[in-house]
Amino acid sequence: MTKVSLPCKSIAWLFVRHTSTGRLQSFACSEHRFPRTIFPFLRTMSTNTTDNQNRGSKKPKETLRHVKSREQRKRGVDVHGPATVYAQVVGAGSRDNGASLYVFSEFNRYLFNCGEGTQRLMQEHKLKAARLDNIFLTRMSWENVGGLSGMILTLKDTGVPEVVLSGPPQLEKYVNAIRVFSGPLEEIKLAVRPYTEKQYTDDTMTVSQIPIFGESMQRYQGHQCPSSRMLSSKGHHFSHFIFISGGKARATRDPSLVVAFVCKLHPKKGNFLVAQAKNLGLPVGTAAIGPLIAALKDGKSVTYEGREIHPEEVCTPTDPGPAFIVVECPSEEFVQPICIHQQLRTEDPAALVVHMSPESVLKTDEYKQWMERFPSTTEHLILNEQVCTVHNVRSHKIQTQLNLIHPEIFPELHSVHLLKETQAALHVPSVRAECLLKFQLRPKIEWQRDAIPSCDTEEFVKEAAEAPNFLQEVEEWRAEKYPEVVFLGTGSALPMKIRNVSGNLVNISATQSVLLDCGEGTFGQLCRHYGDSVDETLAKISTVFISHMHADHHTGLLSLLFQRERALATLGKAFSPIYLIGPVQMMTWLNQYHDHCEEILSHVNIVPSKVLCEGAEVSKFKTKAFIQALLKKSDLAKFQTCPVRHCKNAFACSITHQSGWQLVFSGDTMPCDALVHMGKNATLLIHEATLEDGLEDEAVEKRHSTTSQAIGIGMKMNAEFIMLNHFSQRYAKIPLFSEDFNDRVGISFDHMRIRFGDFRILPRLIPPLKALFAEEIGEMEERRGRRELKQMKGVIAESNEEQRIPNEGETGKGAKREPEEPTQDVGRKRLKTN
């Protein structure tokens, strides 16, 4: 295979990141690695225990092609570095999409940091998660690990056999903690490589981990362990150890540690120059050329027909292999440890330094001087909240087109602009990050901007206007202001480019809001919906309801809590915890994260969902006080829950306002009589409609509802209006409509905003929506037709088999008969489905 090489100097590549607080403590961790741990993650909405058991009986997935190729390379003799390597920005460090970097080679893929929304960005921009085998985490912070649980699920589902997580040793505790809501993962091997392990080498590069400790912890080295609780510069308490009875340490949080990654690409041999070889008389095109090429590319001279041929005559120079360093550094406390660290003062000149540092760090003289110590040829990439880029282009596109239908129900999206702080004056070549910006390391060192997505509003409008009959169907209207429902996530299972996972904001008044479910990326959706007003929106959220423990319904909660605390501080408002209503298992997850990762328990007042069920007794005085307080704060007359038919400890909720309106949220469920009883005569029912009609069997298997089943529950409840949401991601743009649609039914989209006065308008949006998405609806109807035809053929074949088998039995041929009743039941069920 022809390889391209470039003569270049050794390359160092550095990630640096800072946070506002930090305390460091050295670790004396022995080298350890997870055994083959089995953590099957229940894929949130679309699975249950029975489904997972059925899955376990399926035949194993076929080995991925890139895994086979890797094994073949290991058996090969001539192994050398890859020909193409580049680093690409995924999240540019903005408030809604934290800093993350994707590193590509033809042999391996790597991800540095995996915050919320990372998986969604990779899916939208076609960065293949299925090829990831190493994820590097620079700090044990939700900013870096918020999307990791969902990413692990996706890698497992795509057949990735093993993933190694490198970074802080608390990653092991984190992986154990997510088991609370994921269960064991049977099909993927997860290993944690703490920074104490020796160098790691694969087909692309060698990676070394370097711990960086903040100045506060360095003061304690060589002395007794600090007290169990320390006050950070933000005024939050945190600890490395929390001592319980008997002096045993329970918690292992350590915000004072970041991990640097020093990476060096393997050398790559020079290319064989065919034209020059022919001119020198070498036997190009014959079997004899093979050994000659091998020797010459190894740097050896050869003699052919009495003539000595030197490598430089027929080969390009060998590329010695770029090197890069990766560090995270959360605040000014880490500036000096980074600047004086010997392993970060590399003698190899750096081609690229990636700085995940806030402006306050970039402005310090010491940090600037450290940057200036790199050669003038070194490029510096800055990832922080001062970037200006659009990440989720597809969300902007579809919202721009829906905005043409109704500008208030489908408001335009916004970006969070944090340009109030002046940017640091840097005296080095520096570039501010943009989504998908590339820095190529091989074959040629250069910036590449061709992949950066364009967000052209005029082009989006033009495309929609060209849809037949669309503009003719568009009309105008409006209604009263509160209550208001903003749909932040209307998809199921995993975040995708058009629909995010479950999240619904109910703005009860101008000052109070309730959040119903909080899937991964909910905070990012709030940023895109409210822009610079996101802090005011966060400050209004006083209550969060989590329907159940599937990951697509709650893994955005921690980010929301941290960002809400930040918003209150920015606005100068006193901090107060939110009232968290959810399954009691939520506290197990929060406790483990609190003990081993970051302090979080002070952010919530927990109210178990089961105590809000009709007839339930509330035995604890504190819980009674929380219930009374949350009702009073939001002017509610009642907040009720009921168990629903999905997974264990799954609940729906009903919110009744003092003025008389009632909103019911189903969460995930099959058709449920308890839900009908709780929501009798409700003003608005938000009900999941995961699957289309005709897929009733799949709905039963996954314990979800079809479109008509959801509408049927609303009609049985006598709800004034029914909004369908939580659609399978197979219906990315629009679900299929059923015959049961009527003037009391609407369908939800991400960033859709409705008020009760819109009920008469929402059904009239259906014609323009059908016109806008006519092509997608046509394709889905074709698939449904093919599926129904296949099912009918199966029913006919079974019917013929039933008639044939008894005749064979009568002729004495010993034909094996299946039990008749189950077969008939299957036939009747399939006929009913059709």
Solvent accessible surface area in square Angstrom, and as a share of the most:
residue,aa,sasa,rsa
1,M,186,0.83
2,T,117,0.68
3,K,16,0.07
4,V,73,0.42
5,S,13,0.08
6,L,54,0.27
7,P,80,0.50
8,C,27,0.16
9,K,145,0.62
10,S,27,0.18
11,I,4,0.02
12,A,2,0.02
13,W,0,0.00
14,L,0,0.00
15,F,0,0.00
16,V,0,0.00
17,R,28,0.10
18,H,8,0.03
19,T,21,0.12
20,S,60,0.39
21,T,26,0.15
22,G,6,0.06
23,R,2,0.01
24,L,0,0.00
25,Q,35,0.16
26,S,57,0.37
27,F,42,0.18
28,A,109,0.85
29,C,36,0.21
30,S,84,0.54
31,E,109,0.49
32,H,58,0.26
33,R,114,0.42
34,F,17,0.07
35,P,95,0.60
36,R,136,0.50
37,T,19,0.11
38,I,90,0.45
39,F,2,0.01
40,P,19,0.12
41,F,0,0.00
42,L,39,0.19
43,R,16,0.06
44,T,0,0.00
45,M,0,0.00
46,S,19,0.12
47,T,0,0.00
48,N,5,0.03
49,T,87,0.50
50,T,82,0.48
51,D,7,0.04
52,N,31,0.16
53,Q,125,0.56
54,N,69,0.35
55,R,64,0.24
56,G,50,0.48
57,S,96,0.62
58,K,138,0.58
59,K,179,0.76
60,P,123,0.77
61,K,108,0.46
62,E,139,0.62
63,T,69,0.40
64,L,41,0.21
65,R,204,0.75
66,H,17,0.07
67,V,20,0.11
68,K,87,0.37
69,S,42,0.27
70,R,39,0.14
71,E,75,0.33
72,Q,110,0.49
73,R,50,0.18
74,K,132,0.56
75,R,172,0.63
76,G,39,0.37
77,V,152,0.87
78,D,89,0.46
79,V,84,0.48
80,H,33,0.15
81,G,0,0.00
82,P,0,0.00
83,A,16,0.13
84,T,46,0.27
85,V,0,0.00
86,Y,32,0.12
87,A,3,0.02
88,Q,5,0.02
89,V,0,0.00
90,V,1,0.01
91,G,1,0.01
92,A,0,0.00
93,G,8,0.08
94,S,16,0.10
95,R,21,0.08
96,D,29,0.15
97,N,4,0.02
98,G,29,0.28
99,A,5,0.04
100,S,2,0.01
101,L,0,0.00
102,Y,5,0.02
103,V,1,0.00
104,F,38,0.16
105,S,0,0.00
106,E,56,0.25
107,F,21,0.09
108,N,3,0.02
109,R,20,0.07
110,Y,0,0.00
111,L,0,0.00
112,F,0,0.00
113,N,0,0.00
114,C,0,0.00
115,G,6,0.06
116,E,24,0.11
117,G,10,0.09
118,T,5,0.03
119,Q,6,0.03
120,R,5,0.02
121,L,2,0.01
122,M,3,0.01
123,Q,60,0.27
124,E,12,0.05
125,H,31,0.14
126,K,160,0.68
127,L,17,0.09
128,K,135,0.57
129,A,16,0.12
130,A,29,0.22
131,R,52,0.19
132,L,0,0.00
133,D,14,0.07
134,N,4,0.02
135,I,0,0.00
136,F,1,0.00
137,L,0,0.00
138,T,0,0.00
139,R,20,0.07
140,M,11,0.05
141,S,3,0.02
142,W,8,0.03
143,E,85,0.38
144,N,0,0.00
145,V,0,0.00
146,G,0,0.00
147,G,0,0.00
148,L,0,0.00
149,S,2,0.01
150,G,6,0.06
151,M,0,0.00
152,I,0,0.00
153,L,0,0.00
154,T,18,0.10
155,L,0,0.00
156,K,9,0.04
157,D,50,0.26
158,T,55,0.32
159,G,16,0.15
160,V,2,0.01
161,P,60,0.38
162,E,60,0.27
163,V,0,0.00
164,V,12,0.07
165,L,0,0.00
166,S,0,0.00
167,G,0,0.00
168,P,1,0.01
169,P,16,0.10
170,Q,6,0.03
171,L,0,0.00
172,E,46,0.21
173,K,78,0.33
174,Y,0,0.00
175,V,0,0.00
176,N,52,0.27
177,A,0,0.00
178,I,0,0.00
179,R,110,0.40
180,V,44,0.25
181,F,10,0.04
182,S,0,0.00
183,G,23,0.22
184,P,64,0.40
185,L,0,0.00
186,E,93,0.42
187,E,76,0.34
188,I,0,0.00
189,K,56,0.24
190,L,0,0.00
191,A,0,0.00
192,V,1,0.01
193,R,8,0.03
194,P,0,0.00
195,Y,17,0.06
196,T,48,0.28
197,E,16,0.07
198,K,159,0.67
199,Q,117,0.52
200,Y,41,0.15
201,T,81,0.47
202,D,25,0.13
203,D,17,0.09
204,T,0,0.00
205,M,0,0.00
206,T,27,0.16
207,V,4,0.02
208,S,19,0.13
209,Q,23,0.10
210,I,1,0.01
211,P,35,0.22
212,I,1,0.00
213,F,27,0.11
214,G,0,0.00
215,E,54,0.24
216,S,16,0.10
217,M,2,0.01
218,Q,75,0.33
219,R,165,0.60
220,Y,73,0.28
221,Q,80,0.35
222,G,85,0.82
223,H,138,0.62
224,Q,161,0.71
225,C,55,0.33
226,P,14,0.09
227,S,84,0.54
228,S,44,0.29
229,R,114,0.42
230,M,34,0.15
231,L,118,0.58
232,S,14,0.09
233,S,102,0.66
234,K,116,0.49
235,G,43,0.42
236,H,66,0.29
237,H,84,0.38
238,F,19,0.08
239,S,1,0.00
240,H,8,0.03
241,F,54,0.22
242,I,29,0.15
243,F,100,0.42
244,I,73,0.37
245,S,105,0.68
246,G,89,0.86
247,G,50,0.48
248,K,147,0.62
249,A,41,0.32
250,R,101,0.37
251,A,0,0.00
252,T,33,0.19
253,R,2,0.01
254,D,6,0.03
255,P,31,0.20
256,S,0,0.00
257,L,2,0.01
258,V,0,0.00
259,V,0,0.00
260,A,0,0.00
261,F,0,0.00
262,V,39,0.22
263,C,0,0.00
264,K,81,0.34
265,L,1,0.00
266,H,41,0.18
267,P,69,0.44
268,K,0,0.00
269,K,44,0.19
270,G,2,0.02
271,N,18,0.09
272,F,29,0.12
273,L,52,0.26
274,V,74,0.42
275,A,65,0.50
276,Q,75,0.33
277,A,0,0.00
278,K,122,0.52
279,N,126,0.65
280,L,36,0.18
281,G,44,0.42
282,L,9,0.04
283,P,20,0.13
284,V,41,0.24
285,G,76,0.73
286,T,72,0.42
287,A,100,0.78
288,A,56,0.44
289,I,19,0.10
290,G,38,0.37
291,P,95,0.60
292,L,27,0.14
293,I,45,0.23
294,A,57,0.44
295,A,24,0.19
296,L,2,0.01
297,K,38,0.16
298,D,77,0.40
299,G,53,0.51
300,K,128,0.54
301,S,51,0.33
302,V,18,0.10
303,T,94,0.54
304,Y,55,0.21
305,E,151,0.68
306,G,76,0.73
307,R,120,0.44
308,E,97,0.43
309,I,1,0.01
310,H,71,0.32
311,P,21,0.13
312,E,132,0.59
313,E,61,0.27
314,V,0,0.00
315,C,11,0.07
316,T,37,0.22
317,P,80,0.50
318,T,71,0.41
319,D,0,0.00
320,P,57,0.36
321,G,0,0.00
322,P,0,0.00
323,A,8,0.06
324,F,0,0.00
325,I,2,0.01
326,V,0,0.00
327,V,0,0.00
328,E,0,0.00
329,C,0,0.00
330,P,0,0.00
331,S,4,0.03
332,E,84,0.38
333,E,35,0.15
334,F,0,0.00
335,V,7,0.04
336,Q,81,0.36
337,P,6,0.04
338,I,0,0.00
339,C,5,0.03
340,I,90,0.46
341,H,46,0.21
342,Q,134,0.60
343,Q,105,0.47
344,L,1,0.01
345,R,121,0.44
346,T,46,0.27
347,E,174,0.78
348,D,53,0.27
349,P,38,0.24
350,A,3,0.02
351,A,11,0.08
352,L,0,0.00
353,V,0,0.00
354,V,0,0.00
355,H,0,0.00
356,M,3,0.01
357,S,1,0.00
358,P,45,0.28
359,E,3,0.01
360,S,47,0.30
361,V,0,0.00
362,L,0,0.00
363,K,73,0.31
364,T,38,0.22
365,D,99,0.51
366,E,71,0.32
367,Y,0,0.00
368,K,41,0.17
369,Q,105,0.47
370,W,3,0.01
371,M,1,0.00
372,E,78,0.35
373,R,125,0.45
374,F,25,0.11
375,P,53,0.34
376,S,100,0.64
377,T,101,0.58
378,T,0,0.00
379,E,45,0.20
380,H,1,0.01
381,L,4,0.02
382,I,0,0.00
383,L,2,0.01
384,N,11,0.06
385,E,49,0.22
386,Q,15,0.07
387,V,12,0.07
388,C,89,0.53
389,T,28,0.16
390,V,41,0.24
391,H,7,0.03
392,N,3,0.01
393,V,16,0.09
394,R,62,0.23
395,S,3,0.02
396,H,25,0.11
397,K,39,0.17
398,I,16,0.08
399,Q,2,0.01
400,T,22,0.13
401,Q,11,0.05
402,L,1,0.00
403,N,23,0.12
404,L,52,0.26
405,I,1,0.00
406,H,0,0.00
407,P,74,0.47
408,E,61,0.27
409,I,0,0.00
410,F,0,0.00
411,P,15,0.09
412,E,106,0.48
413,L,20,0.10
414,H,90,0.40
415,S,43,0.28
416,V,25,0.14
417,H,86,0.38
418,L,44,0.22
419,L,97,0.48
420,K,191,0.81
421,E,70,0.32
422,T,101,0.59
423,Q,89,0.39
424,A,11,0.09
425,A,66,0.51
426,L,32,0.16
427,H,144,0.64
428,V,24,0.14
429,P,56,0.36
430,S,51,0.33
431,V,36,0.20
432,R,54,0.20
433,A,1,0.01
434,E,40,0.18
435,C,0,0.00
436,L,13,0.06
437,L,2,0.01
438,K,34,0.15
439,F,4,0.02
440,Q,18,0.08
441,L,1,0.00
442,R,1,0.00
443,P,41,0.26
444,K,118,0.50
445,I,59,0.30
446,E,57,0.26
447,W,62,0.22
448,Q,40,0.18
449,R,126,0.46
450,D,127,0.66
451,A,34,0.27
452,I,35,0.18
453,P,33,0.21
454,S,86,0.56
455,C,47,0.28
456,D,68,0.35
457,T,71,0.41
458,E,143,0.64
459,E,89,0.40
460,F,17,0.07
461,V,52,0.30
462,K,118,0.50
463,E,82,0.37
464,A,2,0.02
465,A,39,0.30
466,E,121,0.54
467,A,19,0.15
468,P,104,0.65
469,N,96,0.49
470,F,0,0.00
471,L,99,0.49
472,Q,141,0.63
473,E,64,0.28
474,V,38,0.22
475,E,83,0.37
476,E,155,0.70
477,W,33,0.12
478,R,65,0.24
479,A,30,0.23
480,E,111,0.50
481,K,120,0.51
482,Y,69,0.26
483,P,8,0.05
484,E,13,0.06
485,V,1,0.00
486,V,0,0.00
487,F,0,0.00
488,L,1,0.01
489,G,1,0.01
490,T,0,0.00
491,G,0,0.00
492,S,3,0.02
493,A,13,0.10
494,L,41,0.20
495,P,6,0.04
496,M,43,0.19
497,K,45,0.19
498,I,9,0.05
499,R,2,0.01
500,N,2,0.01
501,V,1,0.01
502,S,4,0.03
503,G,0,0.00
504,N,0,0.00
505,L,0,0.00
506,V,0,0.00
507,N,13,0.07
508,I,7,0.04
509,S,34,0.22
510,A,56,0.43
511,T,88,0.51
512,Q,30,0.13
513,S,0,0.00
514,V,0,0.00
515,L,0,0.00
516,L,0,0.00
517,D,0,0.00
518,C,0,0.00
519,G,0,0.00
520,E,7,0.03
521,G,7,0.07
522,T,1,0.01
523,F,8,0.03
524,G,5,0.05
525,Q,0,0.00
526,L,0,0.00
527,C,1,0.00
528,R,15,0.06
529,H,8,0.03
530,Y,47,0.18
531,G,0,0.00
532,D,93,0.48
533,S,57,0.37
534,V,1,0.01
535,D,17,0.09
536,E,78,0.35
537,T,8,0.05
538,L,0,0.00
539,A,20,0.15
540,K,66,0.28
541,I,0,0.00
542,S,4,0.03
543,T,1,0.01
544,V,0,0.00
545,F,0,0.00
546,I,0,0.00
547,S,0,0.00
548,H,0,0.00
549,M,21,0.10
550,H,4,0.02
551,A,5,0.04
552,D,4,0.02
553,H,1,0.00
554,H,0,0.00
555,T,5,0.03
556,G,0,0.00
557,L,0,0.00
558,L,1,0.00
559,S,16,0.10
560,L,0,0.00
561,L,1,0.01
562,F,48,0.20
563,Q,26,0.12
564,R,8,0.03
565,E,30,0.13
566,R,84,0.31
567,A,0,0.00
568,L,8,0.04
569,A,77,0.60
570,T,94,0.55
571,L,60,0.30
572,G,69,0.66
573,K,114,0.48
574,A,91,0.71
575,F,84,0.35
576,S,46,0.29
577,P,44,0.27
578,I,0,0.00
579,Y,27,0.10
580,L,0,0.00
581,I,0,0.00
582,G,0,0.00
583,P,3,0.02
584,V,62,0.35
585,Q,61,0.27
586,M,0,0.00
587,M,45,0.20
588,T,63,0.37
589,W,2,0.01
590,L,0,0.00
591,N,57,0.29
592,Q,58,0.26
593,Y,0,0.00
594,H,20,0.09
595,D,11,0.06
596,H,26,0.12
597,C,3,0.02
598,E,36,0.16
599,E,32,0.14
600,I,0,0.00
601,L,50,0.25
602,S,65,0.42
603,H,6,0.03
604,V,14,0.08
605,N,29,0.15
606,I,38,0.19
607,V,0,0.00
608,P,23,0.14
609,S,0,0.00
610,K,116,0.49
611,V,25,0.15
612,L,16,0.08
613,C,26,0.16
614,E,121,0.54
615,G,78,0.75
616,A,45,0.35
617,E,157,0.70
618,V,30,0.17
619,S,109,0.70
620,K,142,0.60
621,F,168,0.70
622,K,134,0.57
623,T,13,0.07
624,K,92,0.39
625,A,38,0.30
626,F,37,0.15
627,I,24,0.12
628,Q,123,0.55
629,A,38,0.30
630,L,1,0.01
631,L,37,0.18
632,K,165,0.70
633,K,89,0.38
634,S,1,0.00
635,D,63,0.33
636,L,7,0.03
637,A,60,0.47
638,K,102,0.43
639,F,8,0.03
640,Q,18,0.08
641,T,0,0.00
642,C,10,0.06
643,P,77,0.49
644,V,14,0.08
645,R,110,0.40
646,H,3,0.01
647,C,28,0.17
648,K,175,0.74
649,N,51,0.26
650,A,3,0.02
651,F,16,0.07
652,A,0,0.00
653,C,0,0.00
654,S,3,0.02
655,I,0,0.00
656,T,32,0.19
657,H,30,0.13
658,Q,117,0.52
659,S,88,0.57
660,G,55,0.53
661,W,30,0.11
662,Q,29,0.13
663,L,0,0.00
664,V,0,0.00
665,F,5,0.02
666,S,0,0.00
667,G,4,0.04
668,D,1,0.00
669,T,0,0.00
670,M,15,0.07
671,P,38,0.24
672,C,6,0.03
673,D,102,0.53
674,A,43,0.33
675,L,0,0.00
676,V,11,0.07
677,H,122,0.55
678,M,14,0.06
679,G,0,0.00
680,K,105,0.45
681,N,97,0.50
682,A,1,0.00
683,T,23,0.13
684,L,0,0.00
685,L,0,0.00
686,I,0,0.00
687,H,0,0.00
688,E,1,0.00
689,A,1,0.01
690,T,4,0.02
691,L,4,0.02
692,E,12,0.05
693,D,35,0.18
694,G,10,0.10
695,L,15,0.08
696,E,52,0.23
697,D,65,0.34
698,E,39,0.17
699,A,1,0.01
700,V,85,0.49
701,E,77,0.35
702,K,46,0.19
703,R,79,0.29
704,H,1,0.00
705,S,0,0.00
706,T,1,0.00
707,T,4,0.02
708,S,26,0.17
709,Q,48,0.21
710,A,0,0.00
711,I,4,0.02
712,G,35,0.34
713,I,9,0.05
714,G,0,0.00
715,M,77,0.34
716,K,118,0.50
717,M,0,0.00
718,N,81,0.41
719,A,0,0.00
720,E,102,0.46
721,F,2,0.01
722,I,0,0.00
723,M,0,0.00
724,L,1,0.00
725,N,4,0.02
726,H,7,0.03
727,F,1,0.01
728,S,12,0.08
729,Q,25,0.11
730,R,108,0.39
731,Y,5,0.02
732,A,33,0.25
733,K,48,0.21
734,I,1,0.00
735,P,4,0.03
736,L,5,0.02
737,F,30,0.13
738,S,18,0.12
739,E,179,0.80
740,D,66,0.34
741,F,41,0.17
742,N,55,0.28
743,D,105,0.54
744,R,66,0.24
745,V,1,0.00
746,G,2,0.02
747,I,4,0.02
748,S,0,0.00
749,F,4,0.02
750,D,11,0.06
751,H,3,0.01
752,M,3,0.01
753,R,50,0.18
754,I,1,0.01
755,R,24,0.09
756,F,29,0.12
757,G,25,0.24
758,D,0,0.00
759,F,17,0.07
760,R,152,0.55
761,I,0,0.00
762,L,3,0.02
763,P,23,0.14
764,R,107,0.39
765,L,2,0.01
766,I,24,0.12
767,P,60,0.37
768,P,1,0.01
769,L,2,0.01
770,K,88,0.37
771,A,16,0.12
772,L,21,0.10
773,F,6,0.03
774,A,55,0.43
775,E,127,0.57
776,E,46,0.21
777,I,19,0.10
778,G,29,0.28
779,E,83,0.37
780,M,13,0.06
781,E,83,0.37
782,E,110,0.49
783,R,109,0.40
784,R,56,0.20
785,G,37,0.35
786,R,145,0.53
787,R,62,0.22
788,E,62,0.28
789,L,103,0.51
790,K,157,0.66
791,Q,48,0.21
792,M,70,0.31
793,K,123,0.52
794,G,23,0.22
795,V,13,0.08
796,I,91,0.46
797,A,61,0.47
798,E,47,0.21
799,S,44,0.28
800,N,87,0.45
801,E,68,0.31
802,E,64,0.28
803,Q,123,0.55
804,R,115,0.42
805,I,25,0.13
806,P,44,0.27
807,N,87,0.45
808,E,48,0.21
809,G,34,0.33
810,E,141,0.63
811,T,94,0.54
812,G,64,0.61
813,K,162,0.69
814,G,71,0.69
815,A,32,0.25
816,K,172,0.73
817,R,124,0.45
818,E,106,0.48
819,P,88,0.56
820,E,91,0.41
821,E,129,0.58
822,P,75,0.47
823,T,34,0.20
824,Q,75,0.33
825,D,66,0.34
826,V,58,0.33
827,G,12,0.12
828,R,145,0.53
829,K,110,0.47
830,R,87,0.32
831,L,93,0.46
832,K,180,0.76
833,T,23,0.13
834,N,61,0.31
